[in-house]
Amino acid sequence: MTNVSSVLPTAQQPIPLLQRLIQFNTTNPPGHEQACITYIRDTLVEAGVEAQIIALTPERPNVLARLPGQGKSPPLLLYGHVDVVTTENQKWAQPPFAGGLVDGFIWGRGALDMKGGVAMLLSAFLAAHQQGLQPPGDIILAFVSDEEAGGDFGAKHLVEKYPEQFAGVKYALGEFGGFSMAIGGKRFYPIQVSEKQACWLKATVRGQGGHGSLPVRHGAMYRLGLLLQKLTHHRLPVHITPQARQMFDAIASNLGGATGLVLGQLLNPALTDRLLDVLGGRGRVFDPLVHHTASPTVVHASSKTNVIPSEVSVELDGRLLPGFKPEDLIGELRQLLGKEVDFEIISYDPGPADLDMGLFETLAGIMKEADPTGIPVPLLLSGVTDARFFSRLGIQTYGFLPMLLPDDFEFSSVIHAADERVPAAAVEFGANAIFQALQRF
């Protein structure tokens, strides 16, 4: 594959780009992405690319650029976000906003989610510009703010107020897929084609309150404890969606043998949960792909230490499988938790529209060339991305930020956690693969 780094000035190679991006503290909230976005804009302009800033508020901007094509095909969109989640109360082995290169890894908040991907996309785009690439359709680059807190200042704003910027786009490359995953002695590259839906809820329980000196044995706090225990010890019902079936069928058929047979049986609802338990850590990754989930995150109770609350609420980070609605999740939670629990929808963004696999084989072919021993498969993502907003414009996003990772590197354990890091070689691998995609789309 063409080595992107070999055709770019040092300042535009993916590794130093990523290190510089990490050094901008774009923790969201509050975000403050302006300096980071301005740096990207300036990098594009210095390379001779026209770039524009679009912002709902000055301190939370977005940057767009375009590489003109021949007008023979629809434009291709590349997009990513520069905001990151907090490092609060986390103990890091390396400073989280230094972007240090230590033992072959680039350390820092956003190394994986998703400044690493931004560096790959930006590097590939700059390489295409520098080499005078004339693709069949325009290549549109969009780096946005606010993905980690709902997208109001970022992708949602662009889609609702500036849809003409994306006119004619059919496919997009964004987060999060293309990373290597070792299963049964084989290396798979899940390319994201669909994702779950965010449905945040508030669950409220009530009971006797009063003075803290007069204990209440079975009040609202007790009922909250029962609620949390039920959420901990019981899964919601199994649902085998077409997206999950497509993914597990592809993995199982390529594994073959006993391992393939076991994974294939994940699609049998009567066996799914028992097999997930047997699979251990891998089962933890697969589990949310066949269940709705509701993770308790924020508790609201008394505001005074000496007042026993008569009402307690817990916010639930609910995630719906594709094709389902909030009432489906609430119905299952009522069945598990009881009718005495009241539910309120805090926020809900419908997921991407119908699946379009038209670009999958092209991307899969790139991965097979990059790693002939690897096996590309479609991925249903347990999280949500800005794809849900761009899907409103009829755009199918492919999570395609390829990374060849060490078999013992579990990136899911460091995303949004302490010691987030990415192998430097994986960033170069991804930039190369994306550059190939720009040449072939």
C-alpha positions in Angstrom: 0.0 0.0 0.0 1.1 3.6 -0.6 2.8 4.9 2.5 1.1 8.2 3.4 3.9 9.3 5.6 6.4 9.1 2.7 4.5 11.7 0.6 3.7 14.3 3.3 5.8 16.9 5.0 6.7 16.0 8.6 4.1 18.3 10.1 1.3 16.5 8.1 2.2 12.9 8.9 -0.5 11.2 11.1 1.7 10.6 14.2 2.8 14.2 14.8 -0.7 15.4 13.8 -2.2 13.1 16.5 0.3 14.2 19.1 -0.5 17.9 18.4 -4.3 17.2 18.5 -4.1 15.5 21.8 -2.3 18.6 23.3 -5.5 20.6 22.8 -7.7 20.0 25.9 -11.1 19.6 24.3 -12.8 17.9 27.3 -16.5 18.1 26.8 -18.1 19.7 28.7 -17.2 22.5 28.2 -15.5 21.5 24.9 -13.6 24.7 23.9 -12.7 23.1 20.6 -11.9 26.4 18.9 -8.1 26.2 19.2 -8.1 22.6 17.9 -10.4 23.3 15.0 -8.4 26.4 14.2 -5.2 24.4 14.1 -6.8 21.9 11.6 -8.1 24.8 9.5 -4.7 26.4 9.4 -3.0 23.1 8.6 -5.4 22.7 5.6 -4.9 26.3 4.4 -1.1 26.0 4.7 -1.3 22.9 2.4 -3.3 24.9 -0.1 -6.7 23.6 0.7 -9.6 26.1 1.1 -11.4 25.5 4.4 -14.3 27.2 6.1 -15.4 27.5 9.7 -19.1 27.0 10.5 -20.1 27.5 14.1 -23.2 27.9 16.3 -21.0 29.7 18.8 -17.4 30.9 18.2 -15.8 28.8 20.9 -17.4 25.6 19.5 -16.7 25.6 15.7 -16.6 23.0 12.9 -14.3 23.0 9.9 -15.2 21.9 6.4 -13.0 21.4 3.3 -13.5 19.9 -0.1 -11.2 18.2 -2.6 -12.9 18.7 -6.0 -13.7 15.6 -8.1 -14.6 14.9 -11.7 -18.4 15.1 -11.0 -18.9 11.5 -12.2 -19.9 10.1 -8.8 -21.6 11.4 -5.6 -19.2 13.1 -3.1 -17.6 11.0 -0.4 -17.8 12.5 3.2 -15.0 12.0 5.7 -15.9 13.2 9.2 -14.8 13.0 12.8 -15.0 14.9 16.1 -12.3 16.6 18.1 -14.0 16.8 21.6 -13.1 14.2 24.2 -14.5 12.9 27.5 -13.2 13.9 30.9 -10.1 12.5 32.7 -11.5 13.5 36.1 -10.7 11.1 38.9 -8.6 8.9 36.6 -5.0 8.0 37.4 -2.8 8.0 34.3 0.7 6.5 33.8 1.4 9.3 31.3 0.0 12.9 31.1 -3.4 12.7 29.3 -2.8 15.9 27.3 0.8 15.6 26.3 0.5 13.3 23.4 3.7 11.5 24.4 5.2 8.7 22.3 6.2 6.0 24.8 7.1 2.4 24.0 5.6 2.6 20.5 2.2 4.0 21.8 0.8 7.5 21.6 -0.7 8.3 24.9 -3.5 10.7 25.7 -7.2 11.4 25.9 -8.6 11.0 22.4 -5.8 8.8 21.1 -8.5 6.3 20.2 -11.8 8.3 20.5 -11.3 9.9 18.2 -8.3 12.2 17.6 -6.4 9.2 16.3 -9.1 8.8 13.6 -9.1 12.6 12.9 -5.3 12.3 12.3 -5.8 9.4 9.9 -8.5 11.1 8.0 -6.7 14.5 7.8 -3.4 12.9 6.8 -5.1 10.9 4.0 -7.0 13.9 2.8 -3.8 16.0 2.7 -2.0 13.2 0.8 -4.8 13.1 -1.8 -4.5 16.8 -2.3 -0.7 16.9 -2.5 -0.7 14.1 -5.0 -3.2 15.8 -7.2 -5.8 13.1 -6.8 -8.9 13.7 -9.0 -11.5 11.3 -7.7 -14.7 10.6 -9.5 -16.6 12.7 -7.0 -15.7 15.4 -4.5 -14.2 14.4 -1.2 -15.7 16.4 1.7 -13.9 16.7 5.0 -15.7 17.7 8.2 -14.3 17.9 11.7 -16.9 18.8 14.3 -17.3 19.7 17.9 -19.6 18.3 20.6 -20.0 14.6 19.6 -19.5 13.4 23.1 -22.3 15.5 24.6 -25.0 15.2 21.9 -23.8 17.0 18.8 -25.9 20.2 19.3 -22.9 22.4 18.3 -21.4 19.9 15.8 -22.9 17.4 13.4 -26.5 18.0 14.4 -26.1 21.8 13.8 -24.5 21.1 10.4 -27.2 18.7 9.3 -30.1 20.9 10.4 -28.8 24.3 9.3 -26.3 23.5 6.5 -27.5 20.4 4.7 -26.5 21.9 1.3 -22.9 21.3 2.3 -23.5 17.6 2.0 -25.7 17.6 -1.1 -25.5 14.4 -3.1 -23.4 12.5 -0.5 -24.3 8.8 -0.4 -21.5 7.3 1.7 -19.3 8.6 4.5 -16.3 7.3 6.4 -16.2 8.0 10.1 -15.9 6.3 13.5 -15.7 3.5 14.7 -14.5 0.3 13.0 -11.7 -1.3 11.0 -9.7 -2.2 14.1 -8.3 -5.7 14.3 -9.9 -8.3 16.7 -8.5 -11.7 17.5 -11.1 -14.4 17.7 -10.4 -18.2 17.7 -6.9 -17.7 16.5 -7.9 -15.6 13.5 -7.8 -11.8 13.0 -11.0 -10.0 12.1 -11.5 -6.4 11.0 -15.1 -5.3 11.9 -16.2 -2.5 9.7 -19.0 -0.6 11.3 -22.2 -0.4 9.2 -24.8 0.1 11.9 -25.1 1.2 15.5 -27.4 1.2 18.5 -29.5 4.2 19.5 -29.1 6.4 22.5 -32.2 6.6 24.7 -31.5 8.2 28.0 -34.1 7.7 30.7 -34.8 8.8 34.3 -36.3 6.2 36.6 -38.0 7.4 39.7 -39.0 5.5 42.9 -40.9 6.8 45.9 -41.4 6.0 49.5 -41.6 7.4 53.0 -39.3 10.2 53.8 -38.5 12.1 56.9 -35.8 13.1 59.4 -32.5 11.4 59.1 -32.5 10.6 62.8 -35.6 8.4 62.4 -34.5 5.6 59.9 -36.9 4.4 57.2 -36.3 0.8 56.5 -38.2 0.4 53.2 -38.3 3.8 51.7 -37.3 5.3 48.3 -33.5 4.5 48.9 -34.3 0.9 49.6 -36.4 0.7 46.4 -33.5 2.3 44.5 -31.2 -0.4 45.9 -33.6 -3.1 44.6 -33.8 -1.5 41.2 -30.0 -1.3 40.9 -29.6 -5.0 42.0 -32.2 -6.1 39.4 -30.4 -4.1 36.6 -27.1 -5.7 37.7 -28.2 -9.3 37.9 -30.7 -9.6 35.0 -30.3 -9.0 31.3 -33.1 -7.6 29.2 -34.6 -10.0 26.6 -32.6 -11.2 23.6 -33.2 -9.7 20.2 -31.5 -10.9 17.1 -31.6 -8.0 14.7 -30.6 -8.4 11.0 -27.5 -6.3 11.7 -26.4 -8.7 14.5 -27.2 -11.8 12.4 -25.1 -10.4 9.6 -22.2 -9.8 11.9 -22.2 -13.1 13.8 -22.9 -15.1 10.7 -19.8 -13.7 9.0 -17.6 -14.3 12.0 -18.9 -17.9 12.6 -18.6 -18.9 9.0 -15.0 -17.7 8.7 -14.0 -19.4 12.0 -15.6 -22.8 11.2 -15.1 -25.7 13.6 -16.3 -25.9 17.1 -15.6 -22.2 17.8 -17.6 -21.1 14.7 -20.4 -23.4 15.8 -20.5 -21.9 19.3 -20.5 -18.3 18.0 -23.2 -19.2 15.5 -25.4 -20.4 18.3 -25.4 -16.9 19.7 -28.1 -16.3 17.2 -30.3 -18.9 18.9 -32.2 -16.9 21.6 -32.7 -20.0 23.7 -28.9 -20.3 24.1 -27.6 -16.7 23.7 -27.2 -15.7 27.3 -25.6 -18.9 28.4 -23.1 -18.7 25.6 -22.3 -15.1 26.4 -21.5 -16.1 30.0 -19.2 -18.9 28.7 -17.3 -16.5 26.4 -16.1 -14.3 29.2 -14.5 -11.0 28.1 -15.5 -11.5 24.5 -19.0 -12.2 25.6 -19.0 -8.8 27.4 -18.3 -7.1 24.0 -21.0 -9.2 22.2 -23.7 -8.9 24.9 -25.0 -5.4 24.1 -25.3 -6.4 20.4 -28.2 -8.7 21.2 -29.9 -6.8 24.1 -31.2 -3.4 24.9 -29.2 -2.0 27.8 -29.8 0.5 30.6 -26.7 1.5 32.6 -27.3 3.6 35.8 -25.1 6.6 35.8 -26.5 9.6 37.9 -28.5 9.5 41.1 -30.8 12.3 42.4 -31.9 12.1 46.0 -32.0 14.3 49.0 -30.0 17.6 49.0 -29.6 17.5 52.7 -27.7 14.9 54.8 -30.4 15.0 57.5 -33.4 14.5 55.2 -34.5 11.1 54.1 -35.8 11.5 50.5 -39.3 10.5 49.6 -38.3 10.4 45.9 -35.1 9.1 44.3 -34.3 9.1 40.6 -31.5 7.5 38.7 -30.5 8.4 35.2 -30.1 5.4 32.8 -27.9 5.5 29.8 -30.2 3.4 27.6 -29.2 1.9 24.3 -31.7 0.5 21.8 -30.9 -2.0 19.1 -31.6 -0.8 15.6 -35.3 -0.8 14.6 -36.7 -0.4 18.1 -38.3 2.6 19.9 -38.1 4.0 23.4 -41.4 2.4 24.4 -39.8 -1.0 23.7 -37.0 -0.4 26.2 -39.4 1.1 28.8 -41.7 -1.9 28.5 -38.9 -4.3 29.1 -37.7 -2.3 32.1 -41.2 -2.2 33.6 -41.3 -6.0 33.3 -38.0 -6.3 35.1 -38.3 -3.5 37.7 -42.0 -3.3 38.4 -44.9 -1.0 37.8 -44.1 1.2 40.8 -41.1 2.7 38.9 -41.9 5.8 36.8 -39.9 6.5 33.6 -39.2 9.7 31.8 -37.3 10.0 28.5 -34.5 12.5 28.9 -33.3 12.3 25.3 -33.7 10.1 22.3 -32.0 10.3 18.8 -33.3 7.8 16.3 -30.6 5.6 14.8 -29.4 5.5 11.2 -31.8 4.7 8.4 -31.9 1.6 6.3 -28.6 -0.2 5.8 -26.8 0.4 2.5 -23.9 -2.1 2.0 -22.8 -0.7 -1.4 -19.3 0.4 -0.3 -18.6 -2.5 2.0 -16.8 -4.8 -0.5 -14.5 -1.9 -1.6 -13.5 -1.3 2.0 -13.2 -5.0 2.7 -10.9 -5.4 -0.3 -8.7 -2.6 1.0 -8.4 -4.4 4.3 -7.6 -7.8 2.7 -4.7 -6.1 0.7 -3.5 -4.4 3.8 -3.5 -7.6 5.8 -4.0 -10.7 3.7 -4.5 -12.8 6.8 -7.3 -10.6 8.1 -11.0 -11.1 7.6 -13.3 -8.0 7.2 -16.8 -8.4 8.6 -19.7 -6.0 9.1 -20.0 -4.5 12.6 -23.0 -3.4 14.7 -21.6 -0.9 17.2 -22.9 -0.9 20.7 -22.4 2.9 21.0 -23.7 5.8 19.0 -21.9 8.2 16.7 -22.7 11.3 14.6 -23.8 8.8 11.9 -27.3 9.2 13.4 -27.4 12.8 12.3 -25.9 12.4 8.8 -28.3 9.5 8.2 -31.1 12.1 8.2 -29.6 13.3 4.9 -29.6 9.7 3.5 -25.9 9.2 4.1 -24.7 5.7 5.0 -21.7 5.9 7.4 -19.0 3.2 7.5 -16.9 3.1 10.6 -13.6 2.8 8.9 -10.6 3.9 11.0 -8.4 0.8 10.4 -5.9 -0.3 13.0 -3.7 -3.4 13.1 -3.5 -3.9 16.9 -1.5 -6.3 19.0 -3.7 -9.3 19.9 -3.4 -8.6 23.6 -4.4 -4.9 23.2 -8.1 -4.5 24.3 -8.9 -1.0 23.2 -12.4 -1.2 24.7 -10.8 -1.2 28.2 -9.0 2.2 27.6 -11.5 4.2 25.6 -13.0 6.8 27.9 -10.7 5.4 30.6 -7.3 6.1 32.1 -4.2 5.4 30.0 -6.0 5.7 26.6 -3.4 5.1 24.0 -2.9 3.8 20.5 0.0 2.0 18.8 1.8 4.6 16.5 2.1 1.9 13.8 -1.7 1.5 13.9 -2.3 5.2 13.1 0.0 4.9 10.1 -1.8 1.7 9.0 -5.1 3.5 9.2 -4.0 6.6 7.3 -2.7 4.3 4.5 -6.0 2.4 4.3 -8.1 5.5 4.2 -5.9 6.9 1.5 -6.5 3.8 -0.6 -10.2 4.3 0.0 -10.0 7.8 -1.4 -8.3 6.5 -4.5 -11.0 3.8 -5.1 -14.4 5.0 -3.9 
